[in-house]
Amino acid sequence: MNPGQIMSIIATALVCGGAFAQEGNVTVPPLYFREDWREIPAETPVTQAHVLNPDLRLTVHGTGAAMVKKSHHDQPLDDPYYIWSGQCEGMWVVTLEKEGHLADLTMGHIEWRTKNFDRILYIVLGLDDGTWLVTARGTGETPGWHEYSIDIATMGWRSLNIDTVNAGDPVESPDLSRVRAVGFTDLERGGQSAACSRLDWIEVYGRDVTSQ
């Protein structure tokens, strides 16, 4: 089976915002940030002007960066404002950074809403020491928009060259206690509507460790 047709749904404990909460023996971290994208006209490439959360800084990496689009259509009426990779002529990564802050994602969660065709979407983390990581597993193809809750500790990791957006060797038990940037990629060039990733919104749950 084509890997892009595999749906990898990661079941996790229910995530809630605010202070730390207990779900049985699981500690649920607070919401670190959420991004929904501004409801302004579609544009290629996506820019900082499309970021709704005023605390976040957007960076687009890779040879395909110039064609990452913030998309939206008037029809259907419930079409969201989302990031689209279909026109990317090279590899790409979109990252968001909470300026002046670091997150401990050791027990972190990521929630996102995506719609992928023939693609798997992976989490990308930029650590405070300059290391870049990409998950070994991701969320795959769906016939419509689908929400995922991802337990970061279960994902497995590979090194990532952020300039070429090439995944490298496995990284065993990386230290995720000081994460500067969180992002996503499908590690593929765009294939128009038939082979692309779409991301509506993303929530990152983790502990702010900026002052530590």
N, C-alpha and C positions, 0 to 999 in steps of 0.2 A: 504493500500500500504506500502511496505517495506520502511522505512525512507531512506535507501541507494539509493532508486530509485527516490527520490524527488530531482529535480534540483532547488536550491534556487539562483536565479540570482538577485543580488542587483544593481538596476539602480542608477547611480550617475551622477553628473556633470562631464564634460570632464576634465581630469587631465592634467596639464601641469607643466613642470619643471621651474627652475629659480626662480625669485622673486615672491612675492604674486601677483595673478592676480584676476580680477573680472569677474565672469560669471553671469550677472544679479545681484542678491543680494547675491550670494554665493561666499565666499572667498576661493580660491583654494590654498592650501599650496604648498610649493616647494618640489621637490624630496629630501627625506632624505637619502635613499639608495636604490640600486638595486643589486640583486644577480642572476647570470645566471649559476653558477657552471662551474668549469674548464673542458675543453675538454680533459680529460685524461681517461685512462681505468677505467671501472666500478670497484667498490670495496665495500666490506662489512666489517666493517661499514663505512659509510661516515666519513671523517675526515677533519681537517682544511686544508689539502692539496688540497681538492676539492673546496674550496671557492675561487672564482675569485676575488672578491672585497678585496683589501688589507686592507681596513679599518674595516673589519668585523671579529668578532670572533664567531665561531660555537660552540654550545653546544648541545648534544643530551641527553635527560633525559628519565627516566623511565626504567622499567624492560625489555622492548623490545629494548633498545637503541643499543645493540650490533649487531642487525640485520637490522638496517636502512641502506639501500643501496643507493649509488650513481650509477645509472644505465645508460646504453646506449647499443644500438645494431647497428651493421654495416648495417643491413637491417631492415626497409626501410632506404634509404639514408638520409632522412630528420629526422630520429629519434633523438630527443634532448638528452641532458645530463640532468638527472633529479633525484630527490629523490623518492625512492620507498619503500613502507611499507609492501609489500606482504609477506615477510619472518619473520616479527616481531612476536616473540613468547610471547610478553607481550605488555603492553601499552607504548606509545612513544610520545615524543615531540621533534621537532627540533627548536632551537632558534638561532637568529642572533643578535649580539650586536655590535653597532658602538662604539668601545672602546674609553672611555673618553668622551662620548657624551650622552646627554639625549634629547628626543623628546617630544614636545607637540603634542599629537594626538587627542586633543579635537575636532578638525575639520578635522581630518586626513582621508586619503584614503589609501586603499591597492589595488594594482592590482596584479593579478597572473594568471598563465596559468597552468591548471591542467587537469588531465584525471583520473577520479575515477570510480571504479566499486563497487557497493554495499557499498559505503562509502560516508560520508559527511566530508568535510575538514573545520576545525574551526581555527580561529585566536587565538593565545595565546599572551598575553602581560605580561611582567615582569616589575613591577613598581619600582621606585627608593627606596621605603620604604620596599621592600621585598615581597610585595603582588603579587600574580599571578592570572590572570584572563583568562577565555576562553569564546569565544562568545557563545551565546545561539542559534544562527543560523549559517549556513555555506553554502558552495557551494557543490553541490551533483554530482550524476552520470551523465556522458556524454558518448556518443558513440565514441568520439574522443577528441583531445585536444581542450580546450575551455578557452578563456580569460574572466576574471571577473574584474569588477570595484566595489569595496566594500566601502560604506560609513560607517565608523566606528561608527559614532554616532547613527546609526539606528539598530545596531546588537543585543543589549541586552547582559548582561554579567552574568556569574556565577563564583564563586570562583574556584580555581584549586589547588589541591595538586600536586606540581611539581614533587615530588618524586614518588608517586604512579600513577600520571596522572589520578586522579579521579576528576570529576567535582562535585562541591558542590552546595550550595544554591545560588539563584539569588542575584546579587549585583546591587542595584539601584543607578544609576548616579555615577559611580566611577570617581574619579579624574584622568584623563588621561593626565595631564599637565606635568608629569615627567616620561616618559617611558624609561626604560633602554634596554629591550630586546623585540624583535618581533619574533613570530614563528608560528608554525602550528602543528596540530594533527588531527586525525580522531576519537580519543577516542575509538579505537578498536585495537584488535590484528590483525595481518595480516592473510589473507586467500589466499595466493598465488595470481595468476593473476585474479582469479574470484572475489576476495574481497580485494581491496587494494586502496591506494591513490598514485598518482604521481604528483609531482610539478616540472615544468620546470623552471620557474623563478618567482621572487617576486619583486615588487616595493613598497616602503613605502613612502608616502607623508605626511610630517609634519614639524613643525617648530623646528629648533635646539635651545634648551634653556639651553645649557651647562653652560653658564656663568651667568645665572640668579639664 
